[in-house]
Amino acid sequence: KFWLFSTEQIALASVRSTDASTKMASTDVMPMPVSLPTSAGTREVLDLADPLLNLQKLDDPKVSIHQCSQKYGPQAIRSIFEKLQERRKEPEFEELNFSDNHIGDEGAECLKDGLKNNLTLKRLLMPRTGLKTRGFQCMGELLQHSSTLEMLVLSSNMADPKGVEGSFMIGLQKNKSLKSLCLAACRLGNQGVGQLCAGPLANHFSLEHVSFSYNRLEDEVCSSVVKMLATNTKLKYLELNGNSLGVAAAEELVKGLQSNKTLEKLGLAQNSIMQKGATALSKHFVSDKGQNLIYLDLRYNKVGYYGCVDIRKMINKPMEDDEANKGWMINFGERQLMLNAH
């Protein structure tokens, strides 16, 4: 076992530094305290004037994620926009964090209507919020009418392939502001990811980071990924961790990487590419055509100890002669190749 930061944590880390000036500016804004209903039948006061509205609150270390998910439901989301409407105020949130609250498709519908044509929202965090097919369709409609949203996290919701069809595909295609899309653990499978690669991801206007980790992907999906990489000129970071990609997938991805000049980071940890697949990708990483890659994660791919020894000799980073790179992080200046035997 090993620990990986969640996709949303990694994505948030890149934007948090911009929030300091926002918080300083927000101190001049008049508070707007309102009472919102909880799923427990109680009410809690939140400030709707705060540009960062966080409903993922664990106030007590003994409180579980399950208890957090029971705190705010779709009624709370509806109340937020009703309270703003009563005060004749437009929502001015820059970040909405509904992580681990079971707002479901009904809550997603309220968000779609309440945030339509919003001009301030930059980050919408909704992992583990009970969304299903209809909820994803609502998120697509929200994307279609948003000109400021830069990060959308929908991980660990049961989209299935149908969830990313129709309105989701249309909305993603028409959106021109989104930079990071996290769809990890959404049960998309080969079909769902294939549709997205053939559709909006083939030439998206602004998207730089996409996560398809833990989506039950198999080797066949890589033909769609390779075609997408051949035409996409914006994507910089692609995550395919935690799937069932094997040797054939790794070899197919090398072909796609050779035709792509903009991808900088590729996550393939926790698959089954074995020594042969890891060798092909490592060889590309150190080749002239692979210099645009600055980060390649091949950990936990059943490479084996002797496989690691052979690969490191091939890339001129032998373990016995390289004191600075004895662990799983192999440095090439500012570039990093992650590789271990497991």
N, C-alpha and C positions, 0 to 999 in steps of 0.2 A: 504493500500500500504506500501511496505517497500523496502529498497534499498539493492540490492545484487551487490557486485563487479562482473564484467564480468569474465568469465572463463579465458580469456586470461590475464586479469590484475592479477588474483590470481596466475596463472602459472608463469607469468613473474617475480613476486615479489620474487619467490624462486631462480631465477637465476641471478638477477641484481647485486647481491653482488659480483659476479665473474667478472663483466665487468671492474672494476676499474683498475686491472692490465693490462687488454687488452688495455684499452685506453692509459695507460702510455706507453705501448710498441709501440702503433701505432703512437706516436709522432715522431718516427724515420723514418717512412715510407714517401717516397716522394709522395706528393699529385698528384692526377690524375684528374684534372678538365675536365669535358666534358659537352657539351651542349645537353640537351635532349628535345624532343618535348613534349608539353602538348596538351591536348584535346581542349584547347582554341585557338590553332594555334600559340601560343607563344613558346619560348624556355627558359629553365632554366638551370643553371650550378649546377652540382652535382659532388662531389668528389668520384670517384669509387675506390679510395685507402682506403677509410674509411671502417673498418670492420663492422661497424653498418650503414647500408643504410636505412634511414627512409623516406618513401614517404608519410607518414601520417602527413602532416604538416598543421596546422591551425595557420598561422602567425598573423592573426588578430582576436580578440575575436568576431568580428561581422561575421566572415566567418562561414558558416554552414557546417555540414557534407555532405550535398548534393553538395555544391560547391567543397568540398574536393574530392568527388568521381568523379567529372568531370575533375579533374586536370591532372591525368596521366592515360593513357589507355594502351592497348596492344602495341601500337607503341613505347612507352617509354621503356617498358620491352625489346622489340626486340632491341632497340637502345643500351641499356646497354651492351648487349653481343656482338653486332656488334662493338661498340667502343673498347671493351676489345680485340676483335679479331684483329682489326686494329693495336693495339699496341702490339700484340703478348703476351698478358697477360692472365693468368688464373684468374677466379673470386676467390677472397680470402675473401669473405664476411663471417662473423660469424653470423650476424643477418640481415635478410631482412624483413622490415615491409612495406607491401603494403596495410595495413588496410584501408578500405573505399575508395579505388581507383577501378574504374570499369575496371579491366583488362580482365575479362571474360575468356572464354575457350581459346581464341587465345593467351592471355598473359600467361596462364598456359602451353600451348604448348611450348612457347618460354622458359619458366623457365625449363621445363622438359629437353629440348635439351641443354640449356646453362649451367645447373648445373649437367649434367650427370657425375657420378663418381667424383663429387667435394669432396675435402678432408678437407674443412674448415667450411662449413655451419653447425651451431648448432641450429638456431632458424629461422623458416619461419612462418611469421604472415600474414594470408590472410583472416581475417573475413570481410564479407560484400564486397566482390570483384567481385560479379556477376558470380561466377562459377556455372556451371550446370554439367550435367552428364559427358560430354567429359572432362571438366576441372578436375573433380575428378579422372577420369581414368588417366589423365596425372600426377596427384599427386601420384597415385599409382606407376606409372613407375619411377617417381623420387625417391620414397621411396625404390624401389627395388634396385636402383643403388647408394644409399647413405649409407655411413658407419659412418657418423659423426652427422647426424641430430638427435637432442634430443627432440625438441618441434615443433609440427605442429598444427597450429590453423587455422581451416577451417570453423569456426562457421558462421551462418547466410548466408549460400549459399544454393541454391536449388539443393541439391544432389538427393533427392528422393531415394528410394531403389536401383534403377538401378545404381546410381552414385557410390555406394560402392560395386558393383559386379565386376566381371572380374579382370581387371588390378589393381584396388584398393585393392581388397582382396589379390591378389597374392603378390603385392608389400609390403603390410603391413605384410604378413606372412613371407616374406623373409628378411625383415629389422631387424637388430639386434642392432640398436643404439637408436631407438626412446623411450623416456621416458614419454612424455606427448602428448596426442592426444585430441584435442578439436573439437567435432562435434556437438556442441549445435545449435539448431534451423536450422537443415538441412533437415527437413521433412522426416526423415528416417522411422518413423513409426515402428510398430512391426516387419514388414518384414525386413527392413534394419538392425535394431539392432539385430534381431534374427540371421541373416546371419553372422554378425560380431562375435557374441558370439559363434556360432557353428564353425566358421572358425578360423581366426587368433588370436582372443582373448582367445581361449580355452587354449592355452599354449604358449603365446607370450614370446619371449626370454627376452625382456627388459622393456616392457611397464608398467609404474607404476601409471599413471593417465589417466583416460578416462572420457570425459564429453558427456553424451547423454541428457543433459537438453533441455527442450522445443522441443521435437521431436514427440509429439502426441502419446506418448506411453500409452498403456492400460494394464490391468491386465495380459493378455495372454502372454506378452513379458517376464514376470518374470520367467516362466519355462525355457526359454533360458538363462536368466541371472544366475539362480541357477545352471544350468548345467555347465556354464562357471566358476562360483566361485568354483565348486567342483574340477576343474582340473587346474585352473590358480594359480600359486604360486608366481607371481611377482606383481600383481596389488595391489596397496596400497590405491588408492583413486578413488571412482566411484561416478559420479554425475548423478542423475536421477531427478533433480529439474524441476518443471514446467511442469509436464506431467499430465496424468489422471489416475494415479495409485490409487487403492482403497484398501479396507480392505483385499480382497483376495490376492492382490499383496504383501501387508505388511506381511501377514502370510506366504506366499511362500518365501519371502526374508529371513525371520527368519530361515527357513530350510537351505537355502544356506549359511547363515552366520555361522550356527552351524558346517558346514563341511569345512569352510574356516578358515585358521589360519594366513593369511597374510594381509587381507584387514584391513586398519587402519581408513579410513574415508569414510563415506557414506552420500551423500546429497540427501534428499528426500523432501525438502521444496516445498511448492506450489503444492501439490497433493491433494488427497481426501481420505486419509487413515483413517480419523475419529478417535474417541476415541479408538475403538477396535484395529485398526491397530497400533496406537501409543502405546497402552498398550503392545502389543506383542513385538514390537521392543524395547521399554524401558526396559521391563522385561529381554530381551536378553542382553541388554547393561550392566545391573548390575549383570548378572549371571556370573558364572565361565567361561563358554564358550565364553562370549562376551568381555573378558578383552583385547583382541587384538585390539578392536575398541577404538580409542582415540577421535573420533569426529563423532557425529551422529546428523544430522540436520532434525528435524521433524516440523519445524515452518510452519504456514499457511496451516494446514491440516484439518481444521474444527473440531478440537478436542473439543472446547467449554470450558467455564470457569470451570464448574464442572468436566469435563473430566480431565483437568489439575490438579485440586485439588486431584482427585482420584489417578492419575498416580504418582503425587509427594509423596503422602502418601505411595504408594506401593514401591517406590524406596528410601524411608526414607529421603526425602528432602521436608517435608511439608512447604508450603509457610509461614504459620503463625509463624513457629518456626525457620526459617532459614533466618536470616538477610542478610547473604552474597549471597543468591541465590534467591532473590525475583523477578528478571527479567526473561527473556526468556533463559538466559545462566545459566545452572546448572552445577557447577563444581564438579568433583570428582578427586581432586588433579590436575594432568595435563590433565585429560580427560574432555571432554565437551559434554553435551547433550543439544541441542537447542530445546525448546518446548514453544509454546504459544497457546492461546485459539482460535485464528482466523482461 
